[in-house]
């Protein structure tokens, strides 16, 4: 039991909230797992609180696809309405980084958590880190455009 609690605490400590809304009852977060090999993704949940959420979908940054991962929450099969809301929210201004959208915040926060280095968001969007990490499969390049998530 204690081992399970510690694992959950570790996951919560590593998670970065990109967008949270009680109004829409959703949460968008990044949570790089240092043990996982694969493409970078963000999480989209059906509640503004991770613990209360019953459905989750992990969406890849670099293409219109998702990652299947069993964490006890049901895989969320997004309706067209859900997809439109996701895109709308990703295109909104971030409350955390005022000069950037939630899409841009998600990419930056992923890299910040994944690389475990102090990065500056303005330098990231100038491309200052792209050459250094371009060959790292887990790095999300600053110029990556948002895929058409209506095709999920």
N, C-alpha and C positions, 0 to 999 in steps of 0.2 A: 504494500500500500504506500509506504513512504517513498519507494522508488518511483512509483507512478506520479505522486505529487511533485517530486523533484523534477521529473521529466516535463510535466506540464508547466512548472515554474520556469524552467529553462526556455521552453517555447514561448511563453508569454514575455519573458525578458527580451528575447530576440526579435519579437514582432514590432513592426513600426506601422502605426495607423496612418493611412493616407487620407481617408475620408470616412466620416462617421455621421450618420443622420438618424435621429429618432423619427423625424418627419417621414422619411422614406423607409425607415426600418431596415437599413443596410449598413454594412461595414466593408471598406476596401482596405486591405493591409498587405504588407510584404513580410515574409518570414523565411529568409534563406536558411536552409538546413545545411550545416557544414558537412554532414555525412552523405548528402544526396548528390548524385551526379546527374546532370540533365540541364535542360534549358530553363532560364529564369522565368518566373511567373509571379502573378499577384493573386490574392484571394478576394473573392466576392462572396459575402455572407448575407443571409436573409434576416439579420437583426443587427442593431447597432452595438450590441454586446456579444462578444465572441462566445461566452459561456451559454447564453440563451439561444444562440443561433442553432437551427436544426438542419439547415442546408448550406452547402458550400460548393463553390466551383473555383478551381485553380486555373487561371487563364494565362497562356503564354504571352510574353511581351512581343516576341519576334515573329509570330504567325498566329493566324486565327485558328487556335486549337486549345485544348485544355489538357490538364494532367490529372490522371486518376490516382487518388491517394486515399487510403482508408484510415480515417481518424475518428470513426464513430458517427460522423455527420453524413447525412444523405447527400449524394451527388445532386447538385441543383441543375436541373434541365431548364435553361432559361427560355421563357416565352419571348415573343417579339417585343412585348411591352418591357420586360426585364432588360433585354438587350439595348433598347432605346434609352432606358434610364441609365444603364451602365455607361453608354457612350456620352450621354448628356453630362453626367457627373465627371467623367474623365476629362471632358473639355472645359469644365468650370474652373475658375480661379481657385487655387489652393488657399486654405486659410493658414497653413503652416509656412508656405513660401509665397508671399504676396505677388511676386512678379511672374509666377509660373502657374501652369494648369495642374490639375490633379494627375493627369497622365505624366507630365514632366516630374512632378513630385514623386510619383510611384517609381519611375526609372531611377531617379537619384537616390531615394530611400533604399531601394533594392541594393544598389551598389554600395551605399554607405554601410549597410548591414552585412552584405556579402563579403566585401573586402576587409571589413573591420579596420578601416583606416579613417582618419579625419579628412574628409573631402569638403571642398567648398562648392556650393551649388552653382555660383556664377562661373567659377573656373571649369566646372563640369560642362556647363553649356557653352563655354568657349571652345570645348574640345580638348582641354589641357590634359585629360587623363586617357583619352581614347587610344593614342598610340601606345602608351605603356601597357594597357590591358586588352587591346584589340584581340589578341589571340587566346584570351581566357574565355572559355565557353560560358562561364557564369556571369560575365560582365555584360551589361546592357549599354550599348554605345549611345552617346548623347544625341545623335542625329536620327535615331530610330523613329520612324513614323508609326502612328497607331494603326494597326491592321483594322480592317472593316469587321468589327465584332458582331455585326448583324449576321455574318456568315457562320457564327458558332453553331 
